[in-house]
Amino acid sequence: MYPICTRKSIYSLLMGSTLSLTISLAAAQQSLLTVNLNGLRSQKGSVVVCLWRQQDKAFPMCSNTVAFQQKTMAAKGSSVTVNFLNIPSGDYAISAIHDENNNGKIDRGVMGQPREGLALSNMALSQERRGRPTFNKAKFTVNGENTLSLSFRYF
């Protein structure tokens, strides 16, 4: 004996298949970003890494309230690695601060130059002679698995 297929059972089957496909496609669009930060001058303090999705007046100064994602880890050795998991594909920028005294901000000298280390994606620090780097100069595209290597710069 064969089961009788009703309109309702076919509709339920199709809706279940569509939902499964939608969830699979959404999961496939998530990306992984690995950031290797090199050139720490000391093992003091912490490293704060911000992942940005757009320009903000605070860029590149890391702040958990304005960055898309922020990660903080102890400064151990001359390099650190951070992973940003399950992020949507698109344009991003990375800024990192070596907060050597753990006061939660970048310390500045008399002339306003940072006294702690900074790192930016796309070599944006080396392009800037004066003023703050912009998101557009630091942005890069994330799609799938991506790895960036950045170096801290101390002024």
ChimeraX commands (.cxc) that place a marker at each C-alpha (Angstrom):
marker #1 position 0.00,0.00,0.00 radius 0.5
marker #1 position 1.31,3.44,-0.93 radius 0.5
marker #1 position 0.86,6.54,1.23 radius 0.5
marker #1 position -1.49,9.16,-0.11 radius 0.5
marker #1 position 0.17,12.50,-0.74 radius 0.5
marker #1 position -2.04,15.39,0.10 radius 0.5
marker #1 position -1.58,18.99,-0.82 radius 0.5
marker #1 position -0.82,19.79,2.82 radius 0.5
marker #1 position 1.93,17.13,3.13 radius 0.5
marker #1 position 3.59,18.29,-0.11 radius 0.5
marker #1 position 3.47,21.92,1.07 radius 0.5
marker #1 position 5.05,20.95,4.42 radius 0.5
marker #1 position 7.80,19.01,2.65 radius 0.5
marker #1 position 8.58,21.91,0.31 radius 0.5
marker #1 position 8.62,24.47,3.13 radius 0.5
marker #1 position 10.97,22.29,5.19 radius 0.5
marker #1 position 13.35,21.90,2.23 radius 0.5
marker #1 position 13.29,25.65,1.54 radius 0.5
marker #1 position 14.04,26.47,5.19 radius 0.5
marker #1 position 16.97,24.01,5.26 radius 0.5
marker #1 position 18.40,25.51,2.08 radius 0.5
marker #1 position 18.04,29.06,3.44 radius 0.5
marker #1 position 19.83,28.16,6.68 radius 0.5
marker #1 position 22.61,26.41,4.73 radius 0.5
marker #1 position 23.12,29.44,2.47 radius 0.5
marker #1 position 23.22,31.82,5.45 radius 0.5
marker #1 position 25.84,29.67,7.15 radius 0.5
marker #1 position 27.89,29.54,3.94 radius 0.5
marker #1 position 28.07,33.36,3.79 radius 0.5
marker #1 position 29.76,33.59,7.20 radius 0.5
marker #1 position 33.52,34.16,7.08 radius 0.5
marker #1 position 36.55,33.60,9.28 radius 0.5
marker #1 position 39.20,36.29,9.70 radius 0.5
marker #1 position 42.55,35.50,11.34 radius 0.5
marker #1 position 44.73,38.50,12.25 radius 0.5
marker #1 position 48.42,38.01,13.07 radius 0.5
marker #1 position 49.89,41.04,14.86 radius 0.5
marker #1 position 53.69,41.29,14.96 radius 0.5
marker #1 position 56.25,43.67,16.42 radius 0.5
marker #1 position 55.13,44.06,20.04 radius 0.5
marker #1 position 57.96,45.90,21.77 radius 0.5
marker #1 position 57.14,44.51,25.22 radius 0.5
marker #1 position 55.03,41.93,26.99 radius 0.5
marker #1 position 53.41,44.59,29.15 radius 0.5
marker #1 position 49.68,45.28,29.11 radius 0.5
marker #1 position 47.23,44.07,26.53 radius 0.5
marker #1 position 46.46,44.17,22.84 radius 0.5
marker #1 position 43.05,45.51,21.78 radius 0.5
marker #1 position 41.94,44.59,18.25 radius 0.5
marker #1 position 38.89,46.16,16.62 radius 0.5
marker #1 position 37.08,44.97,13.51 radius 0.5
marker #1 position 35.26,47.85,11.79 radius 0.5
marker #1 position 32.50,47.72,9.14 radius 0.5
marker #1 position 32.32,51.45,8.40 radius 0.5
marker #1 position 33.91,54.81,9.04 radius 0.5
marker #1 position 33.27,56.24,12.47 radius 0.5
marker #1 position 34.61,59.40,14.09 radius 0.5
marker #1 position 36.41,57.17,16.62 radius 0.5
marker #1 position 38.26,55.16,13.93 radius 0.5
marker #1 position 40.98,53.87,14.42 radius 0.5
marker #1 position 40.82,54.18,18.22 radius 0.5
marker #1 position 39.32,50.95,19.47 radius 0.5
marker #1 position 36.08,51.17,21.38 radius 0.5
marker #1 position 33.68,48.33,22.01 radius 0.5
marker #1 position 30.76,50.73,21.60 radius 0.5
marker #1 position 31.56,51.74,18.01 radius 0.5
marker #1 position 33.55,48.86,16.48 radius 0.5
marker #1 position 31.74,45.91,14.89 radius 0.5
marker #1 position 33.71,43.49,17.11 radius 0.5
marker #1 position 36.49,43.96,19.65 radius 0.5
marker #1 position 38.89,41.41,21.15 radius 0.5
marker #1 position 41.40,41.97,23.94 radius 0.5
marker #1 position 44.26,39.65,24.90 radius 0.5
marker #1 position 47.39,39.78,27.01 radius 0.5
marker #1 position 50.56,40.94,25.27 radius 0.5
marker #1 position 52.68,37.77,25.30 radius 0.5
marker #1 position 55.78,37.43,23.21 radius 0.5
marker #1 position 56.43,39.62,20.18 radius 0.5
marker #1 position 53.23,38.65,18.36 radius 0.5
marker #1 position 49.59,37.74,18.99 radius 0.5
marker #1 position 46.90,36.11,16.86 radius 0.5
marker #1 position 43.17,36.81,17.05 radius 0.5
marker #1 position 40.28,35.14,15.21 radius 0.5
marker #1 position 37.00,36.75,14.26 radius 0.5
marker #1 position 34.51,33.95,13.64 radius 0.5
marker #1 position 31.21,33.86,11.75 radius 0.5
marker #1 position 31.37,37.37,10.33 radius 0.5
marker #1 position 29.32,38.30,7.27 radius 0.5
marker #1 position 31.28,38.70,4.04 radius 0.5
marker #1 position 31.98,42.33,3.14 radius 0.5
marker #1 position 34.38,45.24,3.60 radius 0.5
marker #1 position 36.14,45.68,6.94 radius 0.5
marker #1 position 39.12,47.43,8.52 radius 0.5
marker #1 position 41.29,46.36,11.46 radius 0.5
marker #1 position 42.84,48.63,14.05 radius 0.5
marker #1 position 44.91,47.39,16.97 radius 0.5
marker #1 position 46.41,49.12,19.98 radius 0.5
marker #1 position 49.16,47.85,22.27 radius 0.5
marker #1 position 47.84,49.26,25.56 radius 0.5
marker #1 position 51.06,48.78,27.53 radius 0.5
marker #1 position 49.78,50.28,30.79 radius 0.5
marker #1 position 46.24,48.81,30.57 radius 0.5
marker #1 position 44.53,52.16,31.04 radius 0.5
marker #1 position 42.03,51.50,28.23 radius 0.5
marker #1 position 43.22,54.26,25.91 radius 0.5
marker #1 position 46.10,55.17,23.65 radius 0.5
marker #1 position 48.56,57.41,25.48 radius 0.5
marker #1 position 49.88,60.42,23.59 radius 0.5
marker #1 position 53.00,62.54,23.80 radius 0.5
marker #1 position 53.26,66.34,23.98 radius 0.5
marker #1 position 52.76,66.75,20.23 radius 0.5
marker #1 position 49.81,64.34,20.12 radius 0.5
marker #1 position 51.77,61.41,18.70 radius 0.5
marker #1 position 50.75,58.00,20.09 radius 0.5
marker #1 position 53.19,56.68,22.72 radius 0.5
marker #1 position 51.86,53.12,22.45 radius 0.5
marker #1 position 51.84,50.83,19.43 radius 0.5
marker #1 position 49.26,51.00,16.64 radius 0.5
marker #1 position 48.56,48.63,13.77 radius 0.5
marker #1 position 46.12,49.10,10.88 radius 0.5
marker #1 position 45.03,46.92,8.01 radius 0.5
marker #1 position 46.08,47.69,4.45 radius 0.5
marker #1 position 49.23,49.48,5.67 radius 0.5
marker #1 position 47.14,52.61,6.31 radius 0.5
marker #1 position 49.61,53.90,8.92 radius 0.5
marker #1 position 52.45,54.01,6.40 radius 0.5
marker #1 position 50.27,56.02,3.98 radius 0.5
marker #1 position 49.42,58.73,6.51 radius 0.5
marker #1 position 51.86,61.57,7.04 radius 0.5
marker #1 position 49.54,63.65,9.19 radius 0.5
marker #1 position 46.19,63.26,10.79 radius 0.5
marker #1 position 44.12,60.20,11.40 radius 0.5
marker #1 position 43.97,57.28,8.97 radius 0.5
marker #1 position 40.54,56.65,7.43 radius 0.5
marker #1 position 38.44,53.52,7.18 radius 0.5
marker #1 position 38.57,53.71,3.36 radius 0.5
marker #1 position 42.38,53.55,3.33 radius 0.5
marker #1 position 42.41,50.64,5.77 radius 0.5
marker #1 position 39.53,48.60,4.34 radius 0.5
marker #1 position 39.80,45.15,2.78 radius 0.5
marker #1 position 37.28,42.53,1.67 radius 0.5
marker #1 position 36.45,39.45,3.74 radius 0.5
marker #1 position 34.98,36.45,1.95 radius 0.5
marker #1 position 35.46,32.92,3.24 radius 0.5
marker #1 position 38.67,32.28,5.20 radius 0.5
marker #1 position 41.05,35.23,5.32 radius 0.5
marker #1 position 44.37,35.88,7.07 radius 0.5
marker #1 position 45.99,39.27,7.65 radius 0.5
marker #1 position 49.46,39.98,9.01 radius 0.5
marker #1 position 49.94,43.43,10.56 radius 0.5
marker #1 position 52.88,45.05,12.31 radius 0.5
marker #1 position 52.73,47.45,15.22 radius 0.5
marker #1 position 54.23,50.86,14.74 radius 0.5
marker #1 position 55.61,52.85,17.65 radius 0.5
marker #1 position 56.12,56.58,17.15 radius 0.5
marker link #1:1,2 radius 0.2
marker link #1:2,3 radius 0.2
marker link #1:3,4 radius 0.2
marker link #1:4,5 radius 0.2
marker link #1:5,6 radius 0.2
marker link #1:6,7 radius 0.2
marker link #1:7,8 radius 0.2
marker link #1:8,9 radius 0.2
marker link #1:9,10 radius 0.2
marker link #1:10,11 radius 0.2
marker link #1:11,12 radius 0.2
marker link #1:12,13 radius 0.2
marker link #1:13,14 radius 0.2
marker link #1:14,15 radius 0.2
marker link #1:15,16 radius 0.2
marker link #1:16,17 radius 0.2
marker link #1:17,18 radius 0.2
marker link #1:18,19 radius 0.2
marker link #1:19,20 radius 0.2
marker link #1:20,21 radius 0.2
marker link #1:21,22 radius 0.2
marker link #1:22,23 radius 0.2
marker link #1:23,24 radius 0.2
marker link #1:24,25 radius 0.2
marker link #1:25,26 radius 0.2
marker link #1:26,27 radius 0.2
marker link #1:27,28 radius 0.2
marker link #1:28,29 radius 0.2
marker link #1:29,30 radius 0.2
marker link #1:30,31 radius 0.2
marker link #1:31,32 radius 0.2
marker link #1:32,33 radius 0.2
marker link #1:33,34 radius 0.2
marker link #1:34,35 radius 0.2
marker link #1:35,36 radius 0.2
marker link #1:36,37 radius 0.2
marker link #1:37,38 radius 0.2
marker link #1:38,39 radius 0.2
marker link #1:39,40 radius 0.2
marker link #1:40,41 radius 0.2
marker link #1:41,42 radius 0.2
marker link #1:42,43 radius 0.2
marker link #1:43,44 radius 0.2
marker link #1:44,45 radius 0.2
marker link #1:45,46 radius 0.2
marker link #1:46,47 radius 0.2
marker link #1:47,48 radius 0.2
marker link #1:48,49 radius 0.2
marker link #1:49,50 radius 0.2
marker link #1:50,51 radius 0.2
marker link #1:51,52 radius 0.2
marker link #1:52,53 radius 0.2
marker link #1:53,54 radius 0.2
marker link #1:54,55 radius 0.2
marker link #1:55,56 radius 0.2
marker link #1:56,57 radius 0.2
marker link #1:57,58 radius 0.2
marker link #1:58,59 radius 0.2
marker link #1:59,60 radius 0.2
marker link #1:60,61 radius 0.2
marker link #1:61,62 radius 0.2
marker link #1:62,63 radius 0.2
marker link #1:63,64 radius 0.2
marker link #1:64,65 radius 0.2
marker link #1:65,66 radius 0.2
marker link #1:66,67 radius 0.2
marker link #1:67,68 radius 0.2
marker link #1:68,69 radius 0.2
marker link #1:69,70 radius 0.2
marker link #1:70,71 radius 0.2
marker link #1:71,72 radius 0.2
marker link #1:72,73 radius 0.2
marker link #1:73,74 radius 0.2
marker link #1:74,75 radius 0.2
marker link #1:75,76 radius 0.2
marker link #1:76,77 radius 0.2
marker link #1:77,78 radius 0.2
marker link #1:78,79 radius 0.2
marker link #1:79,80 radius 0.2
marker link #1:80,81 radius 0.2
marker link #1:81,82 radius 0.2
marker link #1:82,83 radius 0.2
marker link #1:83,84 radius 0.2
marker link #1:84,85 radius 0.2
marker link #1:85,86 radius 0.2
marker link #1:86,87 radius 0.2
marker link #1:87,88 radius 0.2
marker link #1:88,89 radius 0.2
marker link #1:89,90 radius 0.2
marker link #1:90,91 radius 0.2
marker link #1:91,92 radius 0.2
marker link #1:92,93 radius 0.2
marker link #1:93,94 radius 0.2
marker link #1:94,95 radius 0.2
marker link #1:95,96 radius 0.2
marker link #1:96,97 radius 0.2
marker link #1:97,98 radius 0.2
marker link #1:98,99 radius 0.2
marker link #1:99,100 radius 0.2
marker link #1:100,101 radius 0.2
marker link #1:101,102 radius 0.2
marker link #1:102,103 radius 0.2
marker link #1:103,104 radius 0.2
marker link #1:104,105 radius 0.2
marker link #1:105,106 radius 0.2
marker link #1:106,107 radius 0.2
marker link #1:107,108 radius 0.2
marker link #1:108,109 radius 0.2
marker link #1:109,110 radius 0.2
marker link #1:110,111 radius 0.2
marker link #1:111,112 radius 0.2
marker link #1:112,113 radius 0.2
marker link #1:113,114 radius 0.2
marker link #1:114,115 radius 0.2
marker link #1:115,116 radius 0.2
marker link #1:116,117 radius 0.2
marker link #1:117,118 radius 0.2
marker link #1:118,119 radius 0.2
marker link #1:119,120 radius 0.2
marker link #1:120,121 radius 0.2
marker link #1:121,122 radius 0.2
marker link #1:122,123 radius 0.2
marker link #1:123,124 radius 0.2
marker link #1:124,125 radius 0.2
marker link #1:125,126 radius 0.2
marker link #1:126,127 radius 0.2
marker link #1:127,128 radius 0.2
marker link #1:128,129 radius 0.2
marker link #1:129,130 radius 0.2
marker link #1:130,131 radius 0.2
marker link #1:131,132 radius 0.2
marker link #1:132,133 radius 0.2
marker link #1:133,134 radius 0.2
marker link #1:134,135 radius 0.2
marker link #1:135,136 radius 0.2
marker link #1:136,137 radius 0.2
marker link #1:137,138 radius 0.2
marker link #1:138,139 radius 0.2
marker link #1:139,140 radius 0.2
marker link #1:140,141 radius 0.2
marker link #1:141,142 radius 0.2
marker link #1:142,143 radius 0.2
marker link #1:143,144 radius 0.2
marker link #1:144,145 radius 0.2
marker link #1:145,146 radius 0.2
marker link #1:146,147 radius 0.2
marker link #1:147,148 radius 0.2
marker link #1:148,149 radius 0.2
marker link #1:149,150 radius 0.2
marker link #1:150,151 radius 0.2
marker link #1:151,152 radius 0.2
marker link #1:152,153 radius 0.2
marker link #1:153,154 radius 0.2
marker link #1:154,155 radius 0.2
view
